[in-house]
Structure formats: structure tokens, C-alpha cells
């Protein structure tokens, strides 16, 4: 079965968080050389791409990465907003959108997850 035919069977409920984490990972890795290679941006980008794969394939560890990225994204965006204090409006608005989308996607994934039997 090809990858494209598997994507056709995946619903929008699974594809939306996958696209979000994949896009964030690609954007962070693209911004890495522009920001003089800070390790936290690279690590967050790589973890976002791994999370996108885990959510798409419905791996059990994907929830743990989603929660970890929730904490990282919240601290990263709110701290950066505090430092730049809206001197750069585009960066400020982008960080607010990133934080809100991270909160919404995390809430969606946590609520959607079926409880596992022990």
C-alpha cells in the first residue's frame, strides 16, 4: 500500500495535528541558520517532526511528545514575547498564533485520545 493511499484513509482529525507539527518543525529548522543556530530551536524543530510522525502513525509515545512540546512551546513563545515586548510586531503576532495553536492542538489530542486499559 503506497503512502498516498494511506493518506487518503486518514481523516482530517489526524491530518490537521500532523500538518501543524510538521509545518512547525520545517519552519523551525528553516529559521535555524537565520537565528545563528541556537540548539533549542533545532531541537524543537526535530521534536515537532518526530511528533508529526507519531501522531500520523498513532504511536503510543506521541502523546508524551505532544505534552513535552506543549511545555516547550509555551515557555518559548511567552518568554520571547516578554523579551521582544512587541518591538517586532510580526514576530509578536506569530508567537501568539504559535502559542494558541499549540494549546488548541494539544487540547484536541489529549481529549481525543482513548484511555488505554491496564
N, C-alpha and C positions, 0 to 999 in steps of 0.2 A: 504494500500500500504506500503510495507516494505521500510526501509531506503536504502537498497542496490538497489532496483528497482528505487527509486527516484534518486540515484546517477547515474544510467545508462542513465537517461534522461537529466541530467545536462551536458552541453557542457564543453569542455576544457577551454573555455573563462571564465567560472565561477569557475571551479575547480582549476585552477592554482593559482589565488589570495587566494582562500580558503586554499589551501595546504601551500602556503607561510606563511600566517598569523598563521595558526595552528602550523606549524613547528617552527616558531619563538616563539610562546607562550610556546610550550613544552620545547624548548631549554632554554629559559629564566627561566622558573620555575625549570628546572633541574640544572641550574647554580646557583640558589638562595642559596643553602646551601654551595656551594663552594666559594661564594663571601661574606660569613658572613652575609647573609640575608639583603642586602640593600633594602629598600622599593621601590625604583624606578624600580629596575629590576623585582620585583614581580608584581608591578602594570602594567608595560609594558607587561609582560607575560600574565596577566589576560586580559588586554585590547586587546591584539592580539588574544586570543582565542575567546573573545566575537565578535571581528571584523570578524574573520573567520566564525562564525555562521551567523552574519548579512549579509555578502557577499553571503554566500551559500543560505540563505533563501531570499535574495534580499529585506532586510528591508530598510525602508527609512532612518533610523538613521545610517546605515552602512557607508555612505559617510562621515558623520561627524566624526566618529571614525577613518576612513582612513586618513582624513586630520589631525586629532589630533595626530595619530601615526606617520604621516609623520614628523610633527614638532618635536615630541619627539625623533624619531629615528635619525633625522638629528643632533639635538643638542647632543644627547647621543654619537653617533658614532664620530662626529667631535671633540667634547671635549675630549673624551677618546683617540682619535688618537693624539691630541695635547699633552696630559699628558704623554702618554707612548712613544711618539716620535719614534716609531718603534724599541724600545728596545726588544720587543717581536714580532717577525715577523709574527708568526701565528695569534696572536691577531690583529695585524695591518691589515693584509690582510683580515681577517674575518670581521673586522669592515668596511673596504672599500666595500667588497662584500655586506654586510648587507645594507649599505647606498645606494649603487647603485640599488640593487634590490628593496628597499623601494621606491626610486624615480620612478623607472620604473613601479612598480605595482600601485603606487598612480596615476601616469600619465595615465595609462591604465584605471583604474577605473573611474577617473574623466572624461576622454574623452568618455568612453563607456556609461556613464550614460545618460539616456534620460531626457530632460528637463521636469519638471512637469508643468502642467497647473495650473494657479492660479485662 
